[in-house]
């Protein structure tokens, strides 16, 4: 559903799966799409700063080498322009990781997932903005500055895939790649009114080559609709021997599952995860109203929550392992550039003990069992993505929600921790406009490797709530 005041090219209003069908029929060319994407980028980028590095000529060159023999693959993109997050290398394209220490870095090879997307007809037109090394729920860095929320350019677009979300919301691209550890796909999706899916570890690529066996950080699809998200996941999915945790794509495509689904989900709704996460009244009220609408449309909705009493320490121990590992792989000259919160993360990780690590492994297993028990009755767990509407972009992290003071810079992102810790797929789905005309997202957590049923539930939610929302023209503060 395009915004009635959308001023961009008509092609940019179409959903990705619609454009791919036009490409397959040769009713539109990749060059026409690159031209439309570039025109939209030039019109809106100064207002949002979503995709600071572009590579239009590279995309045009790639379009001349499309393998049309791949056209029967369910994830074939056929020459569709896409964005890649600036944490993921693209051969020959400046990749900064959002830090001055890599401000001039041009990789000699692409990440294997980028290679797969290009083999399947994706045309990389740019790198989307991210906070330094993806740390934080607010997208800004000392190389490119901040990304702004298209729905109100004074506000936080979310992070760390904020550039990807903003570029989708404004129609710069039709699909954009993201990654997620502490909600980095889900938070910007919620704040920018688009769909973001954190897949099961190994479903869509993997972590960095230096930490190839770690499962907490994943790559995944971001799009303007659930169907487009399914298309992009089909393009990403499949076994890749360079990613030791990867596994084969399903026999039935995710798009087919979404197209043919008549399933009505059984939903466990937990507005605050049993008191674990802080929630503003306006967020709780909106999500409660959404659950009532879903129930009126046939869904089963019950308030229910797993026991997450061990989640806090467990997630932070796993996050600490990630940062301690990353520090061993970085050149010495990079770390002095770190922002304060990133240096705190790294130092905490390096100070961890074997006792911290072993306790985390035991506790995450307990949390996984809790979720399996919940799934004996329900298809998905619904909960907030974050407990508040977006704050000003100038506020690095939120210090109070629901009248509760938050002391750590990750505390406002606590609802993201459960899926990461348990290795379960999770996604943010727009559920209409809420306070001050801003989009609201609901988080759905699915069953182990259950992306297909998760997408089915998400499609039900999307249809009930009148989505998709975009694309839109950027809106200045009133």
NUZAPA-927924 format. One record per residue (C-alpha): residue in three letters; x, y negated, z. Coordinates in steps of 0.5 Angstrom, whole numbers, plus 500, padded with zeros to 3 digits. Example, Ala and Ser with C-alpha at 12.3 -4.5 7.8 and 13.67 -1.06 7.14 Angstrom:
BEGIN
ALA525509516 SER527502514 
***
This chain:
BEGIN
UNK500500500 UNK504494498 UNK503487501 UNK498483497 UNK503477497 UNK509481495 UNK513477490 UNK518482487 UNK518486481 UNK512491480 UNK516497480 UNK519496487 UNK512496489 UNK511503487 UNK513509492 UNK519513490 UNK516519488 UNK511515483 UNK518512480 UNK521519480 UNK515522476 UNK516516471 UNK523518470 UNK522525469 UNK517523463 UNK522518461 UNK517512462 UNK522508465 UNK529508465 UNK535508471 UNK537501468 UNK530498468 UNK530501476 UNK537498477 UNK535491474 UNK529491478 UNK533493485 UNK538488483 UNK533482482 UNK529484489 UNK536484492 UNK538477490 UNK531474492 UNK531477499 UNK538479501 UNK539472503 UNK534472508 UNK535479511 UNK542481510 UNK541488509 UNK545491504 UNK552487504 UNK556491499 UNK553492493 UNK556497487 UNK551495481 UNK556497475 UNK558503479 UNK550505479 UNK550504471 UNK556508470 UNK553514474 UNK546513470 UNK550515464 UNK552522467 UNK545524470 UNK545532469 UNK538533467 UNK538540467 UNK537539475 UNK530536473 UNK527542476 UNK530542483 UNK525539488 UNK530534490 UNK531531483 UNK531523484 UNK532522476 UNK536516476 UNK533512482 UNK537507486 UNK538509493 UNK542505499 UNK548509503 UNK549507510 UNK556503511 UNK558509516 UNK558514510 UNK564514505 UNK562513498 UNK568514493 UNK571507491 UNK566503494 UNK568498500 UNK566502507 UNK567498513 UNK564502519 UNK562495521 UNK568494524 UNK574489522 UNK579495523 UNK576498517 UNK574491513 UNK578493507 UNK577500507 UNK575503500 UNK575511500 UNK578516495 UNK572521496 UNK565521498 UNK562524504 UNK559531501 UNK552529502 UNK553523498 UNK556527493 UNK549532493 UNK545526492 UNK549523486 UNK548530483 UNK541530484 UNK540524481 UNK541518486 UNK544512484 UNK548509490 UNK547501489 UNK550499495 UNK552500503 UNK547498508 UNK549494514 UNK550497521 UNK553495528 UNK560497529 UNK561505529 UNK553505529 UNK553503536 UNK547500539 UNK540499537 UNK541492534 UNK544491527 UNK550486527 UNK558486526 UNK564482526 UNK564484518 UNK558482515 UNK554479521 UNK546481523 UNK541484519 UNK534481521 UNK527484521 UNK523482515 UNK517482519 UNK520476523 UNK527474521 UNK528472528 UNK527479531 UNK531485531 UNK531490526 UNK533495530 UNK539500529 UNK544503527 UNK540504521 UNK537497521 UNK540495514 UNK537501511 UNK530500514 UNK530492512 UNK532494505 UNK526499504 UNK521494508 UNK523489503 UNK523493497 UNK530492495 UNK531500494 UNK526506494 UNK530510499 UNK535509504 UNK540514507 UNK541513515 UNK544517521 UNK542518528 UNK544520535 UNK541515540 UNK535513535 UNK539510530 UNK534512524 UNK528512529 UNK528505532 UNK529501526 UNK524505522 UNK519503528 UNK521496528 UNK521495520 UNK514499519 UNK518505515 UNK519512516 UNK525515519 UNK526522520 UNK532525524 UNK532532521 UNK535538525 UNK542539525 UNK545542519 UNK539540515 UNK541534511 UNK549534511 UNK553534518 UNK557530522 UNK564527520 UNK569532518 UNK573531524 UNK568533528 UNK564538524 UNK561542529 UNK558537533 UNK550537533 UNK548531536 UNK549526530 UNK545527524 UNK544524517 UNK537523514 UNK532520510 UNK529513511 UNK523511506 UNK516507506 UNK512513506 UNK511520509 UNK511523502 UNK517519500 UNK521522506 UNK519529504 UNK522527497 UNK529525500 UNK529531505 UNK529535499 UNK534532495 UNK539532502 UNK537539504 UNK541545502 UNK547549505 UNK554546504 UNK560550506 UNK564544508 UNK559543513 UNK559549518 UNK553548521 UNK549547515 UNK544552512 UNK539553506 UNK534549504 UNK527552505 UNK524556499 UNK518552499 UNK519544498 UNK518539503 UNK514535498 UNK509541496 UNK508542504 UNK506535505 UNK502535498 UNK498541500 UNK497540507 UNK490540510 UNK493542517 UNK490538523 UNK495537528 UNK495539536 UNK499533539 UNK502533546 UNK502525548 UNK507523553 UNK506515553 UNK512515558 UNK515522558 UNK513523565 UNK516516568 UNK522517565 UNK522511560 UNK519504561 UNK514502557 UNK511495556 UNK503495557 UNK502492549 UNK506498547 UNK502503551 UNK495500549 UNK497500542 UNK499508542 UNK493510546 UNK489507541 UNK492510536 UNK491517539 UNK484516540 UNK483515533 UNK487521531 UNK483525536 UNK476522532 UNK479524526 UNK480531528 UNK486532532 UNK487535538 UNK490530543 UNK492531550 UNK497528555 UNK502532557 UNK510532558 UNK516536559 UNK520536565 UNK526531563 UNK529530570 UNK536532567 UNK535529561 UNK539522563 UNK546525565 UNK545530559 UNK545526554 UNK550521556 UNK555527557 UNK554529550 UNK554522547 UNK561521551 UNK563528548 UNK562524541 UNK566518543 UNK572521546 UNK572526540 UNK572520535 UNK577516539 UNK582522538 UNK581521530 UNK581513530 UNK588509528 UNK591506533 UNK590499530 UNK582500530 UNK580500537 UNK582493539 UNK577490535 UNK571494539 UNK565490542 UNK565490549 UNK559495549 UNK563500544 UNK569500548 UNK565502555 UNK562508551 UNK569510549 UNK572509556 UNK566513559 UNK567519554 UNK575519555 UNK573519563 UNK569525563 UNK571532566 UNK570539564 UNK564539570 UNK560534566 UNK561538560 UNK559544562 UNK553541566 UNK551538560 UNK551545556 UNK546548562 UNK542542562 UNK540542555 UNK539549554 UNK534548560 UNK531542556 UNK530546550 UNK526551554 UNK522546556 UNK520544549 UNK519551547 UNK514552552 UNK510546550 UNK510548543 UNK506554545 UNK500550545 UNK502544541 UNK505542534 UNK508536536 UNK510531542 UNK508524541 UNK511519544 UNK514512543 UNK520510539 UNK522505544 UNK518502550 UNK517495547 UNK516491541 UNK522488538 UNK526482541 UNK530476538 UNK536479534 UNK540474538 UNK539479544 UNK544485544 UNK540489548 UNK533489552 UNK534488559 UNK527489562 UNK521493560 UNK514494563 UNK517490569 UNK523495570 UNK530492570 UNK535496565 UNK542496567 UNK545500561 UNK545498554 UNK542504552 UNK537504557 UNK531501553 UNK533507548 UNK531513552 UNK525516548 UNK530517543 UNK535522547 UNK530528548 UNK530530540 UNK538529540 UNK539533546 UNK535539544 UNK537539537 UNK529538535 UNK527534528 UNK524528530 UNK521522526 UNK518515527 UNK511514523 UNK508507522 UNK501507526 UNK499500524 UNK500493526 UNK500491533 UNK502485537 UNK503479533 UNK502482527 UNK508487527 UNK509494525 UNK509499531 UNK512506530 UNK510513534 UNK515518535 UNK513525533 UNK518531535 UNK517537532 UNK519545533 UNK526548532 UNK527547524 UNK520545523 UNK521539519 UNK515542514 UNK510542520 UNK513535522 UNK512532516 UNK505535515 UNK503532522 UNK506525520 UNK502525514 UNK496526518 UNK498520522 UNK500516516 UNK493517513 UNK489516519 UNK493509521 UNK492506514 UNK499507512 UNK504506508 UNK505499510 UNK510496505 UNK514493501 UNK513486504 UNK516479503 UNK521477509 UNK517472514 UNK520467517 UNK518465525 UNK512461525 
***
